[in-house]
Amino acid sequence: MKFGIFDQNDRSGRPLAQQYEERMQLAELYDKLGFHCYHMSEHHATPLSTTPSQSVLSAALIQRTRHLRICPLVYLLPVHHPMRLAEEICMLDHMSDGRFEFGIGKGASPHELAALGVDAADAQARYAESFGIIKRFFATDVLDFDGKYWKFDDVPVEMKPLERPHPAVWYA
């Protein structure tokens, strides 16, 4: 049996620098105690999370741990540029020496999507299109895609994830 942590990292009233450092220390402890994975949420314009950039937090956690798997749970695909996110996933996978996993979702809060300029009515379609692009990015050397929200013409794919065909994917 494997045990993991899911961290919402909601606003606590403490200074943010202190809160972030305490999270890093907790992750180091989880690593030493043999926990399998550290999951963190993505929220925007709400006190539910003080870590809206999961890639930034993941990079810091990777540097402070040695065995703990790091897994954003979830990247809200409707608000992320799919090619840029795929590149970040590749970076984090290599930086972690293959300890990176990622979750994907469409988002549950119309308020949070609207705060980032995304109509909740488009969230499912944006999610599906973005995930298709990310999978294509991992599988090809040249990205071509012509969709409703994104278009890529003959874009070179200059990096691949360390884990093949890609890091483990969690679905929300």
C-alpha positions in Angstrom: 0.0 0.0 0.0 1.2 3.5 -0.9 0.3 6.7 1.0 0.2 10.1 -0.5 -0.6 13.7 0.5 -3.2 16.0 -1.0 -2.4 19.6 -0.2 -4.9 22.4 -0.7 -2.5 25.0 0.8 -5.4 27.4 1.6 -4.8 30.8 2.9 -3.8 30.6 6.6 -3.3 34.2 7.6 0.4 33.6 8.0 2.9 35.5 5.8 3.1 33.7 2.4 6.9 33.2 2.6 6.4 31.4 5.9 3.6 29.3 4.6 5.6 28.3 1.6 8.7 27.4 3.7 6.5 25.4 6.0 5.1 23.4 3.0 8.7 22.8 1.8 9.6 21.5 5.3 6.5 19.2 5.3 7.4 17.8 1.9 10.9 17.1 3.1 9.4 15.2 6.1 7.0 13.3 3.9 10.0 12.3 1.7 12.0 11.1 4.7 8.9 9.2 6.1 8.5 7.3 2.8 5.3 8.8 1.5 4.7 8.0 -2.2 3.3 11.2 -3.7 2.6 14.8 -2.9 -0.5 16.2 -4.7 -1.4 19.9 -4.8 -4.5 21.7 -6.1 -4.8 24.6 -8.5 -7.2 27.4 -7.6 -7.4 31.0 -8.6 -9.1 34.1 -7.1 -10.1 32.2 -4.0 -8.6 31.5 -0.6 -8.7 27.8 -1.3 -5.0 27.8 -2.5 -2.0 30.1 -2.2 -0.2 28.1 -4.8 -2.0 28.9 -8.1 1.1 28.0 -10.1 1.6 24.3 -9.6 4.7 24.2 -11.8 6.5 26.7 -9.6 5.6 24.8 -6.5 6.6 21.5 -8.1 10.0 22.8 -9.1 10.7 23.9 -5.5 9.4 20.6 -4.1 11.6 18.6 -6.6 14.7 20.5 -5.2 13.8 19.8 -1.6 13.0 16.0 -1.9 14.7 12.9 -3.3 12.1 10.1 -3.5 8.7 11.7 -3.1 6.7 11.8 -6.4 5.4 15.3 -7.2 1.9 15.6 -8.8 -0.1 18.7 -9.5 -3.7 17.5 -9.1 -5.0 19.0 -11.3 -3.7 21.4 -14.0 -6.9 23.2 -15.2 -6.4 22.7 -18.9 -8.9 25.3 -20.1 -6.7 28.1 -18.6 -3.3 26.8 -19.7 -1.6 27.1 -23.1 -1.3 23.4 -24.0 2.2 23.6 -25.7 3.7 25.6 -22.9 2.2 23.3 -20.3 3.6 20.2 -22.2 7.0 21.9 -22.2 6.8 22.6 -18.4 5.8 18.9 -17.8 8.9 17.8 -19.7 11.1 20.2 -17.7 9.7 19.0 -14.4 9.9 15.3 -15.4 13.6 15.8 -16.2 14.3 18.0 -13.1 12.8 15.3 -10.9 14.6 12.4 -12.6 11.3 10.9 -13.4 9.4 11.6 -10.2 6.9 13.9 -11.8 3.2 12.9 -12.4 0.4 15.3 -13.4 -3.3 15.5 -13.2 -5.7 17.2 -15.6 -9.2 18.6 -15.2 -11.6 21.1 -16.7 -12.2 23.0 -13.5 -15.2 22.9 -11.2 -15.6 26.6 -10.4 -17.1 28.9 -13.0 -15.9 31.8 -10.8 -12.3 30.7 -11.1 -12.5 30.1 -14.8 -14.1 33.5 -15.3 -11.4 35.2 -13.3 -9.0 33.9 -15.9 -11.1 34.9 -18.9 -12.6 31.5 -19.7 -16.3 30.9 -20.1 -17.4 27.9 -18.1 -19.6 26.8 -21.0 -16.4 26.3 -23.1 -14.4 24.5 -20.3 -15.1 20.9 -21.4 -14.3 21.5 -25.1 -11.1 23.5 -24.2 -10.1 20.7 -21.8 -10.5 18.0 -24.5 -8.7 20.0 -27.1 -5.8 20.9 -24.8 -5.4 17.3 -23.7 -5.3 16.2 -27.3 -2.6 18.7 -28.1 -0.5 17.7 -25.0 -0.7 14.0 -26.0 0.3 14.9 -29.6 3.2 17.0 -28.3 4.6 14.0 -26.4 4.2 11.7 -29.4 5.6 13.7 -32.2 8.6 15.8 -33.3 6.5 18.4 -35.1 3.2 19.8 -33.7 0.4 20.3 -36.2 -3.1 21.0 -34.9 -6.1 23.0 -36.1 -8.8 23.2 -33.5 -11.4 25.6 -32.2 -9.2 27.2 -29.6 -5.6 26.4 -30.6 -3.7 26.2 -33.9 -0.2 24.9 -34.5 1.5 24.7 -37.9 4.7 22.8 -38.2 5.9 23.7 -34.7 9.1 21.9 -33.8 8.9 19.8 -30.6 12.3 20.3 -29.0 11.9 18.3 -25.8 10.3 15.1 -24.7 9.6 13.9 -21.2 12.1 11.6 -19.4 9.3 9.0 -18.6 8.1 7.4 -21.9 5.7 7.9 -23.4 5.0 10.5 -20.7 4.7 10.8 -16.9 1.7 9.2 -15.3 -1.5 11.1 -15.8 -4.3 11.5 -13.3 -7.8 12.5 -14.3 -10.3 14.5 -12.3 
